[in-house]
Amino acid sequence: MLVTSVTFYTSQKSQVRALGQYQNHELADYALTFYKKDSRGNNIGHGGDACARVGLGHMADGQCKTFVDCIVSAVSAKTQQTFPGYHSGFDTHGDEVHRNSAVRGDIIQVLPGAGSILHTAIINKVLGDGSFEVIDSNWDRNGLVQVHSWRPASDARFWRMGQVGLNGPVTGSLDNIRRAPGGIYASGWSIDQDIPSATYVHLYSGDGELRPTNPGKELYADQYRQDIGTIYPKYGPGHGYSGVVAARNAGHQRVCAYGINVSGTPGGNVQLGCKDINISPDPFGKLESVTRVSGGVQVRGWTIDPDTASSINVHIYGGSGAPDPTLNQGTTALANANRNDVAAHYPGYGAKHGFNVFFPISSKKQNFCVYAINNAVNTHNPQIGCKSV
């Protein structure tokens, strides 16, 4: 049993990396407080004011990099000091991100020797087509804070210093279910849109509801799904899940998947989908051929018990084909021959389910029937085929 309500597990393997303990957009919010104009519309906010406010004096006469350093120092409560070097401080305390994944509050740097103007700025808006509205200081070599559009060079670097709430509910899908050893195999994907990391999914069988009588299974949705990474590039491809949940009983079953909202982020757990399946405990298979050979017959086919990946026995009867050893001659064999075609059609069960048995018996024409012997005792052993030769 997993849970009896929608209050799921609080333990999470998937946590945001411990960057600055603030939301990334706060860098842009704070930087904007230094963007000031007088009554005539002239810029009067000086980049050095940001450093004076954190007790560092009017450093570097409002240089672009120093302005950003002081913004980061203030918002992070001086836990992120990025002053050494041109980019080494950002590299030490932050994450480098791709320009296509940049968001508000990320820092853009055109580095020394990059072939274009040396500059550091904070993103205020993503404008698209490689352009950004930025907040910076000293763009016009005057030490003043400005807000303007900028399309940085292709070799510019982008840094993220704070946490990013990606602002969305849990989303995902239950893509497929099928019978599998031990129960019902389910696969799909799930993303908590507040974080880029992998999260948990819970499966329930029976009627699929959150009841203590329904078997449940917790899965970690970190499997590679390139299709999901393409659709959701901010989150990457590591959000697939697959696993087996036990069946409550034989007959009709409904499997439902629930995406688990990460503790401490907005939103709640979300049902990702439900699918129905009929569960039979009986083995299945096929008698493919019965061929007359010297001294008897050759009997060929395959069988699987859906409750296990192990090979099971088959019983073969001649005469009338009825499973009665007092009336009909019979033989027993283990269906453990390799059948890669069967393995491909029934994933999860392996290949050792074939039989190719010599049955010594008289040459008179008779009916040959094969019975798959259930792995569980006192259960039904179904007939999987008969042929008359």
N, C-alpha and C positions, 0 to 999 in steps of 0.2 A: 504493500500500500504506500502511495506517495503522500497525498494530502486529501483533505475532505472539503476544502474550500479553495477560493482563488488566491489565498495567501500562500504563495509558493516558497521555495527555498530562498534564503537570503544569501547563502554563500555563493560567491561568483569567482570563477577563474578569470572572467573577462572584465578587467578594470582598465580605465583610462590611465595611460602613463602619468606618473606623478611629475608633471611640469609645474608651472606656477599654480598655486591653489586659488585661481580666479578664472573667470570666463575670459576667453581670448579677446572678445570685443571690448572689454574694459580698457584695453590699451588705447583703442581709438576714441572711446568715450572721454578718457582723461586727457588725451592729446588735444582734443577739440576745445578743452577749457582754456587753452593758450592761444587759440585763434580769435583775435579781437580786432575790432575796427573802431575808428573814431567816428564822429558825427558826419564826416565827409566821405566815409567809406574807405579810408586808408588803413592798411594793416598797421597795428601797433603792438601786437603780441610778439614778444621776443622769445626765441628759443631758449635763451639762457635762463629765463624765468623758471622753466621746469626744473633746472638743476638747483636754483636758489631755493625752491620750495622744499627740496629734500635735504637741504643743509649742505649743499656742495658748492655754493657760491655761483657766480655768473660765469660758469665754465665755458671755455673755448669760444666765447663770443657767439653763441647760438649756432655752432656747427651742426650739420644734419645728424651725424652719428651720435654726437654727445647728447643732443636733444632726445633721440630715441632711447639712449642709455638711461637717461634720467626718468623718462616715462616708465620704462620697465622697472627701474629701481623703486619708484614710488608705488606703482600698482602692486608689485610683489612684496611690499613692505620690506624692501632691501634684501630679500632672500635671493634675488637674481641680480648679480652685479655683472654687467656685460661690458665693462669699460676696457679690459685688456684687449689689445689687438683690434683689427677691424671687424672680423667676424667670429673669432675664436670664442668670445663670450656667449654669442648666440648659439654656437655649436655645442658648447658645454651645457648650457641651461635649457636649451630648446630642441625642437625637432625640425629638421629640414623637410620641407614639403614640396611637391611638384607645383608649378605655377598653375596648372589646371585645377588643382585642389585647393587653391588659396581662398581664404575667407577673411571677413572683416577682423582687423586686429593683427593679422600676419604682417611680418616685416619684410620689405623688399630691400635688397642690397645689390648694387652694381659695384663689383670689386675692383681693387687696383689692378690695372693691366687688362681689364675686360674689354677694352677697345671703345668704350663710350664714357660718358660723364660719370664720375665717382659720386655715388649718392646712396643715402639710407632714408627710408620713409615707412610710414605705417598705412596700411590699407584701410580706407574708410568705406569704399564700395567697390564691388567687382563689376566692371562695366561690360565685360565680354570682349571677344576678339583680341585678347592679350592686353587690354587696357584696364587701368584702375584709377579710381579717385583716391588720392593719397593725402595724408596730413604730414607735413614735414617742416623743416626749418632750413633757412639759408638757400632756398632754391634760386633766388635772385642775388645771391652773394651779399645779402643785407642783414642776415641773422634773424629775420622775421619768420613767424609761423604762417604757412599758407595751406589752403586746400585747393587742389587742382587735379586735372587728369594727367596720367602719365602712362606711356607704353614703354616699359623698360626693355633693355636689350635682351636677346634670346638667352644669353648666358648669365642673366641675373639670377640671384639665389633668393629663396623664400624661407623664412623662419617662423615657426609657431612657438610661442612662449607660454601660453595659457591653455586651459581646458577648452574644448570646443563642444558645446551642446548643439548637436546637429538638428535638434528641434523637430521631432516627428515621433509618431507612435511606433510600436512594434508592428512589423509587417512581414509577410512571408507566405509560404504555401505548403500544404501537404500534397506532394506531387503523385506519389504512387504507393500502393500497398499490395502485398502478395503473401501467400502462404510461405512459411519458412520453418526450418527446424527450431522447435521451441516456441512457436507462436506465429506472429504476423510481422512481417518485415515492412517498415515504412520509411520513406525518404522524402526530403523536401529541403526547404531553406528558411532561414529566419534572420531578421535584422532588427535590433533596437536602434531606431534612427537618432537616438540621443548620443550614441557612442559608435566609434568605428570598429570596436573589438567584437569578437565572437560572444555569443550568449547561449542560454539554455533553452531547450524545448522539452516539454512533457508530452508523452503519448498516453492515451487511455483507450482500452478496448471495452468489450461488453457492449454497453450502449453509448460509449464515448463520453459520458458525463463524469463530473468530478464526484464520484461516489466511492466510499471505502470498499464496496464489493467489486469494483472494476479494477482489473490489473493495470498497473501504470509503469512507465519507464521514463527515466530522465536521460536525456542526450545532450551532448555539447555540440552546438552547431558551428564547427570550425573546419569542416571539410571543404576542399577546393571546388568552387563552382565558377568557372570562367564566365558563364552566361550571366550570373548574378553580378559579378564584378564589372561586366560591361554595362549593365543596366544601372547599377549603383556604384559609379566609380569612386565616390567619396568613402565607401565602406570596404572596397576590395572584394576579392573572390572567396574569402575564407568564411563562408556562412552556411554551408550545406550540412545536413544531418542525415543519418541513416542508422537504423537499429531495429531490434526485435522486441516487441511487447507480447507478453503471454496472452493467450486467448482465455476468456472467462469460462467458456464451455463450447461444446459443439453447436453447430447451427449458425444462424445469422449473427454476425458481429459488426459493430460499427467502431471504427478507429478514428479518434479525433486528436489533432495536434494543437498544442498551445504554446505560443511564443511567450517567454518569460521576460517581463520588464525588469531591467537592471535596478537593483535597490538604490535609492537615492536620486533617481532620474524621474522626470515627469511621466505620467501615464500609468497604465496597468497591463496585466497579462491579456493576451489577445488570442482568440481561437483562429488558427491558421487554416483550418479546413477539416472535413470529415469524409471518410469513404467507407463503403460497405463491402463485406466479403462473407462468403459462406464457408464455414469451417467444418470439414469432415475429418474424423480420426482414422478413416479407412485407408489402407494402401491403395495405390492405383498403378497402372502400368499397361503393358500390351504384350500379348502373345503374337509374335511376328511371323513365325514359320514353324511348321513341323514337317521334317523331310525324312523319307524312308532311306535308311542306310543299312549296311550289312549287319544283321543281328539285332536291329531295333529301329529307333527313330532318333533324329537330332532335333531338339526343341530349343528355340531361340526367342529371346524377348528381353524385357526389362521391367523393373518394378521399384517403387519408392514408397516408404512409409512417411507421410508428411510430418510426423512428429519427431523424426530423427534423420540425421544425415548418414547414419550407419546402414550397412547392407542388411537386408532381411532375407529370410528363406522363402522359397517357393515350393509348393507341393504339386506334383504332376500326376494325373491319373489317366489311364487308358480305359478300355472297355466302353462303358457308357459315358465316362468322364466325370461321373459323380464322385464326390470326395468320401468314398466309403471303402476302406481297405479290405473289408470282408467280401466285397463284391467285385472290386476293380483293382488291378495291379497298379501300384504307385511308386513314386520315388521322390526324394527330397534333395534340394540343391540350394546353396547359398548364392544369391544374386549379387556377386561382387566383381564381375568382369567390368573392365573399363568401357564406358560408353560416353565419349566426349560430346556426342550429339545430344544425349539426354542432359548432361551437365549444363550445356549451353542453353537448353530450353527451360531448365529448372535451376536457376542460380541459387547457390547456398547449400545444395545437396551433394555436390561433388559428382564424380564420374563412376564410382563403383556400385553400379546398380543393374548391370547386365547379367543375363544367364544364357549359356549355350551348352546344353546338357545332352549327353548321350543317355538314352533310356532303353535298356535292353528289354525287348518285348516281342511277342510273336508277330509274324508278318501279316496276319489277317487284318482286314480293314476294321478300324475302330475309331472311336471318338477320343481325342486327347484334350483335356482341359487343365488349365494352370490356375492355381490359387495363391494369392499373395498372403503371407502369414504376418498378421499384425504384430508389431513390436510389443504392444501391451497385451497382457494375458486376459483371457475370457472376453475377447472382443471379436468383432466380425472379420473373417478372412475372405475377402471378396474374390470372385472369379474374374480373371483379367483376360480370358479368351479361351476359345475352343476351336479345334480344327479336326476334320475327319480325313484320315489317310489310310 
